[in-house]
Amino acid sequence: MTASPALMHRLAGIRLLALDVDGVLTDGSVWHSSCGQFQRFHVHDGLGLQLLGAAGVTVVWISARRSEAVELRAAEIGVADVRQGVSDKLHELQRASDAYGVGRESIAYMGDDLPDLPALRWASIGLAPANAVAQVRAEADYVCERDGGEGAVREVCDLILAARQGHSADRQ
């Protein structure tokens, strides 16, 4: 799916990107062993989020589950706001909106499954990885070419950065 010029214009105004974790930042797999829990993150997503943060976009992770691996990965790439054990993602997204003073018109949310739908619908721009469930893909403003945990987040970061760059070039 290619981002339309209208969507790129809207992406240029994004000041807060909120992400589900399992199925978005990871492929959704969780491995359990006697040593703990393992999750796999894509290195391209991490750099994309660092670039987005450097450009002044706030990044928030919202997850229904709790995982030490998520905390470690977030700290590693500089994502300071990680909200885990969240049963109502919409409410948590609204709390983040208030905390950062960012209106919903400047918020994008990326999710992959049914619990993400209320937050995805509320945000100005709803995003989904290619392998999101059908209901989420149907309601997203943009469906990535890549799957969750396979660079979908980087795809979104690159789109937002390109939109912001094009928007600032338009004003010159």
C-alpha positions as CSV (number, residue, x, y, z in Angstrom):
1,M,0.0,0.0,0.0
2,T,1.4,3.4,-1.0
3,A,0.7,6.4,1.2
4,S,-1.4,8.9,-0.7
5,P,-0.4,12.6,-0.7
6,A,-3.3,13.3,1.6
7,L,-2.0,10.8,4.1
8,M,1.5,12.1,3.8
9,H,0.2,15.6,4.6
10,R,-1.5,14.2,7.8
11,L,1.6,12.2,8.7
12,A,3.6,15.4,8.6
13,G,1.7,16.6,11.7
14,I,2.3,13.6,13.8
15,R,3.9,14.5,17.2
16,L,3.2,11.2,19.1
17,L,3.5,7.7,17.7
18,A,2.0,5.0,20.0
19,L,2.7,1.4,19.3
20,D,1.4,-1.9,20.5
21,V,4.3,-4.3,21.2
22,D,3.3,-8.0,20.5
23,G,2.6,-8.3,16.8
24,V,3.9,-4.8,16.0
25,L,7.4,-4.5,17.4
26,T,7.7,-8.3,17.5
27,D,6.3,-11.0,15.3
28,G,3.9,-11.9,18.1
29,S,5.9,-15.0,19.2
30,V,6.7,-15.4,22.9
31,W,9.1,-18.1,24.0
32,H,9.0,-19.3,27.6
33,S,11.8,-21.3,29.3
34,S,13.0,-21.9,32.8
35,C,15.3,-18.9,32.2
36,G,12.5,-16.5,31.4
37,Q,10.7,-15.1,28.4
38,F,12.2,-14.3,25.1
39,Q,11.0,-11.9,22.4
40,R,12.6,-10.9,19.1
41,F,12.8,-7.3,17.9
42,H,13.9,-6.1,14.5
43,V,17.0,-3.9,14.5
44,H,15.6,-1.7,11.7
45,D,12.6,-0.8,13.8
46,G,14.9,0.3,16.6
47,L,16.9,2.7,14.4
48,G,13.7,4.0,12.9
49,L,12.4,4.8,16.4
50,Q,15.7,6.5,17.3
51,L,15.5,8.7,14.2
52,L,11.9,9.6,14.9
53,G,12.8,10.6,18.5
54,A,15.7,12.7,17.2
55,A,13.2,14.5,14.9
56,G,11.1,15.4,18.0
57,V,8.3,12.8,17.7
58,T,7.3,11.2,21.1
59,V,7.2,7.4,21.0
60,V,5.0,5.5,23.5
61,W,4.7,1.7,23.7
62,I,1.4,0.3,25.0
63,S,1.2,-3.4,25.8
64,A,-1.4,-5.6,27.4
65,R,1.4,-8.0,28.6
66,R,4.3,-7.4,30.9
67,S,7.8,-8.4,29.8
68,E,11.3,-7.6,31.0
69,A,12.5,-8.0,27.4
70,V,10.3,-5.1,26.3
71,E,11.8,-2.9,29.1
72,L,15.3,-3.8,28.0
73,R,14.7,-3.2,24.3
74,A,13.0,0.2,25.0
75,A,15.9,1.3,27.2
76,E,18.4,0.1,24.6
77,I,16.9,2.3,21.9
78,G,15.9,5.3,24.1
79,V,12.1,4.8,24.3
80,A,11.3,6.2,27.8
81,D,7.6,5.7,27.9
82,V,6.6,2.1,28.1
83,R,3.2,1.2,29.5
84,Q,2.8,-2.5,30.2
85,G,-0.1,-4.5,31.7
86,V,-2.6,-2.2,30.0
87,S,-6.1,-3.7,29.6
88,D,-7.6,-0.5,28.0
89,K,-5.3,0.8,25.4
90,L,-7.6,3.6,24.3
91,H,-7.6,5.0,27.9
92,E,-3.8,4.7,28.1
93,L,-3.4,6.4,24.8
94,Q,-5.6,9.3,26.0
95,R,-3.5,9.5,29.2
96,A,-0.4,9.7,27.0
97,S,-2.1,12.4,24.9
98,D,-2.8,14.4,28.1
99,A,0.6,13.8,29.6
100,Y,2.4,15.1,26.5
101,G,-0.1,17.8,25.6
102,V,-0.6,16.3,22.2
103,G,-4.1,16.4,20.7
104,R,-5.5,13.4,18.9
105,E,-5.1,15.2,15.6
106,S,-1.3,14.8,16.1
107,I,-1.3,11.1,17.2
108,A,-0.8,7.9,15.2
109,Y,-1.4,4.5,16.7
110,M,-0.2,1.2,15.3
111,G,-1.8,-2.1,16.3
112,D,-2.4,-5.6,15.0
113,D,-5.3,-7.2,16.8
114,L,-8.8,-6.6,18.2
115,P,-7.7,-5.0,21.5
116,D,-6.0,-2.3,19.5
117,L,-9.1,-1.2,17.5
118,P,-10.4,1.4,20.0
119,A,-7.0,3.2,20.1
120,L,-6.5,2.8,16.4
121,R,-10.0,4.4,15.7
122,W,-9.4,7.2,18.2
123,A,-6.0,8.3,16.9
124,S,-5.8,10.7,14.0
125,I,-4.0,8.0,12.0
126,G,-4.4,4.3,12.4
127,L,-1.6,2.0,11.2
128,A,-1.3,-1.7,10.9
129,P,1.4,-4.2,9.9
130,A,0.7,-6.4,6.9
131,N,-0.1,-9.4,9.0
132,A,-2.6,-7.7,11.3
133,V,-6.0,-9.3,11.7
134,A,-8.5,-8.5,8.9
135,Q,-10.6,-6.2,11.1
136,V,-7.6,-4.0,12.0
137,R,-6.3,-3.9,8.4
138,A,-9.8,-2.8,7.3
139,E,-9.9,0.1,9.7
140,A,-6.3,1.3,9.3
141,D,-5.5,4.4,7.4
142,Y,-2.3,2.7,6.3
143,V,-1.4,-1.0,6.1
144,C,2.3,-1.6,5.9
145,E,4.0,-3.7,3.3
146,R,6.0,-5.4,6.1
147,D,4.8,-7.7,8.9
148,G,5.0,-6.9,12.6
149,G,8.5,-7.7,13.9
150,E,9.8,-7.6,10.3
151,G,10.3,-3.9,9.8
152,A,6.7,-2.6,9.8
153,V,7.6,0.0,12.5
154,R,10.6,1.2,10.5
155,E,8.3,1.6,7.4
156,V,6.0,3.8,9.5
157,C,9.0,5.8,10.9
158,D,10.3,6.4,7.4
159,L,6.9,7.5,6.2
160,I,6.5,10.0,9.0
161,L,10.1,11.4,8.5
162,A,9.6,11.7,4.8
163,A,6.3,13.4,5.3
164,R,7.8,15.9,7.8
165,Q,10.7,16.6,5.4
166,G,8.3,17.1,2.5
167,H,6.1,19.3,4.6
168,S,9.0,21.6,5.7
169,A,10.2,21.7,2.0
170,D,6.6,22.8,1.0
171,R,6.8,25.8,3.4
172,Q,10.1,27.1,2.0
